[in-house]
Amino acid sequence: MTEPATRPEREALPIAPRELIDRLPLLGRAMLTATKGGATHERIGLVQKTAVEGDAALLSGDCHDARIDLGTLARVVADRSGKMKDRVLPRLEFQTADGETVFSVIALDGIEPFEAALASTPVGKSLPPKEKPAAGPAELAEDDPGQAPFAAARDAGGEVTIALALPGLAQRWRGRVAEITPAMGFINVMTSDFHLHLRGGAIASWRREEMEDGLMFSAEDHLGAPTGLTISGPASSFSA
């Protein structure tokens, strides 16, 4: 019997990103994480369905959906260095041609379903460990404007949609903001199926827009430019 090939801890997979996206449901519970403008948006749970619509891949699951621009993606890197205590939490990094990671998918059920999803893929080129530049310290003021719409949604108790859009990806989560936890200079909104980590000072203001079905608040930076982070829902979801 032929032994399975030993795969590098970090490898560039010789397979098109689209094909890997189709295999995401095989990972079991997964976290799709993306960062832009001081916000890290993390959906947690099963990827129940994938589909292709033109040049976009669509992901759906309970409370989540994402739209991925396939034209932005050039390669996928498999990294097995991530650990929580003694458990390996491998990830797939979906990257541009310049090597920038658009988003990552972390296999929360561990290494076994991860390797099973890649079993039919030839072993890729070994890559050096990923450099992790130290982030500067974050500070969160008590009156940080980034908290405002999340606090309103928490107090009202209604359902909202929290979305992040960046080149190559638009991801949304729907649910209730039960709690806001400030920690280590970040505003944190965390549920069993979603995490938002918003760096203190990243948001200068929110642009409020009235829509047919409610309100949308769009985050703006200190230059007045949109950051890609939005929170929306019925007007009642922001009024206690």
ABEGO torsion letter per residue (X at the ends): XBBBBBBBABBBBBBBAAAAAAAAAAAEBBBBBBBBGGBBBBBBEBBABBBBBEABBBBBBBGBBBBBBAAABABBBBBAABBBEABBBBBBBBBBAAGBBABBBBBAAEAAAAAAAAAABBBBBBBBBBBBBBBBBBBBBAABAAAAAAAAAAAAGBBBBBBBBBBGBBBBBBEBBABBBBBGGBBBBBBAABBBBBBBGABABBBBBBBAAEBBBBBBBAAGBBAGBBBBEBAAAABX
